[in-house]
Amino acid sequence: MTSEEQRTFAHGDSRLMATTRRGRAVCIRHITPEDDELLVELYKRLSPETRRLRFMSQHQDPPDELIWREAHRLSELNPHLAAALIATAVEDDGRDHAVGVARLARDADDPTTAEVAIVIRDDFQREGLGTLMIDLIIQVAMAGGLRRIRAVSLAENEAVQRLVLRTGLPVTTTTSRGETTQIITLR
């Protein structure tokens, strides 16, 4: 991606086509309000373990009404407070299906800091998609003037912690009470 393409993508004006390590085509773009259904389907296709690690909760099967309400909330973003990317892939039925999401939410107490969260559908994990999505969400963060990104995960979620460390940016890590917090300093 050229620097101009990166700037355009970071501001939400583009789509990025990529190929995973297994040779599967994905499209990464900014989430829109029309993505509710994709988000609901993604959640329902996550394994119980992936849900537990991502949402740091044992509650595995919330009612559909709650899932839809949350999907709607997550797709209706205030661009001054949050950003989100969605990765989609065309599957056997010929339709796009969500295979990953990366989100940023600005800290209300420190507008130069945002929390990042990422989830990749189980059947697309370990294909390089998480690395690509965190790199892109960091570009979005930098374009938005952020100085730091905070990633909070269960202490046992070593995959996400390695993903953060692989950004190549300075990272400080602390673990307390079963949670690991990593602060990425943006250059």
C-alpha positions as CSV (number, residue, x, y, z in Angstrom):
1,M,0.0,0.0,0.0
2,T,1.4,3.4,-0.9
3,S,1.5,6.2,1.6
4,E,-1.4,7.9,-0.2
5,E,-3.4,4.7,-0.2
6,Q,-2.7,4.4,3.5
7,R,-3.9,8.0,4.2
8,T,-7.0,7.4,2.1
9,F,-7.8,4.1,3.9
10,A,-7.1,5.6,7.3
11,H,-9.8,8.2,6.7
12,G,-12.4,5.6,5.7
13,D,-12.5,6.2,1.9
14,S,-11.2,2.9,0.7
15,R,-11.3,-0.9,0.7
16,L,-8.2,-3.0,0.9
17,M,-8.1,-6.4,-0.9
18,A,-5.7,-8.9,0.7
19,T,-4.9,-12.6,0.5
20,T,-4.4,-14.7,3.7
21,R,-1.6,-17.1,4.1
22,R,-4.0,-19.9,3.0
23,G,-4.7,-18.0,-0.2
24,R,-8.2,-16.7,0.7
25,A,-9.2,-13.3,-0.5
26,V,-10.5,-10.8,2.1
27,C,-11.8,-7.3,1.8
28,I,-11.0,-4.9,4.7
29,R,-13.0,-1.7,5.0
30,H,-14.4,0.6,7.6
31,I,-17.6,-0.6,9.3
32,T,-20.9,1.1,8.2
33,P,-24.3,1.1,9.9
34,E,-25.5,-1.5,7.3
35,D,-23.1,-4.1,8.8
36,D,-25.4,-5.2,11.7
37,E,-26.2,-8.5,10.1
38,L,-22.5,-9.2,9.3
39,L,-21.6,-8.5,12.9
40,V,-24.3,-10.8,14.3
41,E,-23.3,-13.6,12.0
42,L,-19.6,-13.2,13.0
43,Y,-20.5,-13.4,16.7
44,K,-22.5,-16.5,16.2
45,R,-19.7,-18.2,14.2
46,L,-17.1,-17.6,16.9
47,S,-16.2,-20.6,19.0
48,P,-17.1,-20.4,22.8
49,E,-13.3,-20.1,23.5
50,T,-12.8,-17.3,21.1
51,R,-15.8,-15.5,22.5
52,R,-14.5,-16.0,26.1
53,L,-11.0,-14.7,25.1
54,R,-12.4,-11.7,23.2
55,F,-15.2,-10.6,25.5
56,M,-13.5,-11.8,28.7
57,S,-16.7,-13.3,29.9
58,Q,-18.1,-16.8,30.6
59,H,-21.6,-15.8,29.3
60,Q,-21.5,-17.6,26.0
61,D,-25.1,-17.5,24.7
62,P,-26.8,-14.1,25.1
63,P,-30.3,-13.7,23.7
64,D,-30.6,-12.7,20.0
65,E,-32.2,-9.4,20.9
66,L,-29.1,-8.4,22.9
67,I,-26.7,-9.6,20.1
68,W,-28.6,-7.5,17.5
69,R,-28.8,-4.5,19.8
70,E,-25.0,-4.7,20.4
71,A,-24.3,-5.2,16.7
72,H,-26.3,-2.0,15.9
73,R,-24.5,-0.1,18.6
74,L,-21.1,-1.2,17.3
75,S,-21.9,-0.4,13.7
76,E,-23.2,3.2,14.5
77,L,-19.9,4.9,15.2
78,N,-19.2,8.5,16.1
79,P,-16.0,9.0,14.0
80,H,-14.7,11.4,16.7
81,L,-14.8,8.8,19.4
82,A,-14.4,5.4,17.6
83,A,-13.3,3.6,14.5
84,A,-13.8,0.0,13.3
85,L,-12.6,-2.1,10.5
86,I,-14.4,-5.2,9.2
87,A,-12.8,-8.0,7.1
88,T,-15.1,-9.9,4.8
89,A,-14.7,-12.9,2.6
90,V,-17.0,-14.3,-0.1
91,E,-17.9,-17.8,0.8
92,D,-19.4,-20.8,-1.0
93,D,-22.9,-19.2,-1.0
94,G,-21.5,-16.3,-3.0
95,R,-22.2,-13.8,-0.3
96,D,-19.8,-11.7,1.9
97,H,-19.4,-12.9,5.4
98,A,-17.5,-11.1,8.2
99,V,-14.3,-12.9,9.2
100,G,-12.7,-10.3,11.5
101,V,-13.2,-6.9,13.2
102,A,-10.8,-4.4,14.7
103,R,-12.0,-1.5,16.8
104,L,-10.7,1.6,18.4
105,A,-12.5,3.6,21.1
106,R,-11.1,6.8,22.4
107,D,-10.6,7.1,26.2
108,A,-13.0,9.6,27.6
109,D,-10.4,10.9,30.1
110,D,-7.5,11.0,27.6
111,P,-8.5,11.8,24.0
112,T,-4.9,10.9,22.8
113,T,-5.4,7.3,23.9
114,A,-7.8,4.7,22.6
115,E,-8.5,1.1,23.5
116,V,-8.2,-1.5,20.7
117,A,-10.0,-4.8,20.4
118,I,-9.7,-7.4,17.6
119,V,-11.4,-10.6,16.9
120,I,-10.8,-13.0,14.0
121,R,-13.2,-15.8,13.2
122,D,-11.8,-19.2,14.2
123,D,-11.5,-20.6,10.7
124,F,-9.4,-17.5,9.6
125,Q,-7.1,-17.4,12.6
126,R,-3.3,-17.9,12.1
127,E,-3.5,-16.7,8.5
128,G,-2.0,-13.3,9.0
129,L,-5.4,-11.5,9.0
130,G,-5.0,-10.3,12.6
131,T,-1.6,-8.8,11.9
132,L,-2.9,-7.0,8.9
133,M,-6.0,-5.7,10.7
134,I,-4.0,-4.4,13.7
135,D,-1.5,-2.7,11.4
136,L,-4.4,-1.0,9.6
137,I,-6.2,0.1,12.8
138,I,-2.9,1.6,14.0
139,Q,-2.8,3.6,10.8
140,V,-6.3,4.8,11.5
141,A,-5.3,5.7,15.0
142,M,-2.3,7.7,13.8
143,A,-4.3,9.5,11.2
144,G,-6.7,10.4,14.0
145,G,-4.0,12.0,16.1
146,L,-3.8,9.3,18.8
147,R,-0.5,8.9,20.7
148,R,-1.3,5.6,22.5
149,I,-3.3,2.5,22.0
150,R,-4.3,0.3,25.0
151,A,-5.0,-3.4,24.5
152,V,-6.5,-5.3,27.4
153,S,-6.8,-9.1,27.3
154,L,-7.0,-12.0,29.6
155,A,-3.5,-12.9,30.8
156,E,-3.8,-16.3,29.1
157,N,-4.6,-14.7,25.7
158,E,-1.0,-15.0,24.5
159,A,-2.0,-14.8,20.8
160,V,-3.3,-11.3,21.2
161,Q,-0.4,-10.2,23.3
162,R,2.0,-11.6,20.6
163,L,0.0,-9.7,17.9
164,V,0.5,-6.4,19.8
165,L,4.2,-7.1,20.3
166,R,4.7,-7.8,16.5
167,T,3.5,-4.3,15.6
168,G,7.1,-3.2,15.9
169,L,6.1,-0.2,18.0
170,P,7.2,0.4,21.6
171,V,4.9,-1.6,24.0
172,T,4.7,-1.6,27.8
173,T,3.0,-4.6,29.4
174,T,1.5,-5.1,32.8
175,T,-0.4,-8.0,34.2
176,S,-2.7,-7.8,37.2
177,R,-5.6,-9.9,38.4
178,G,-5.8,-12.1,35.4
179,E,-5.7,-9.3,32.8
180,T,-2.8,-8.1,30.7
181,T,-2.7,-4.4,29.6
182,Q,-0.4,-3.4,26.8
183,I,0.2,0.2,25.9
184,I,1.4,0.8,22.3
185,T,3.2,4.1,21.8
186,L,2.6,5.5,18.4
187,R,5.4,7.3,16.6
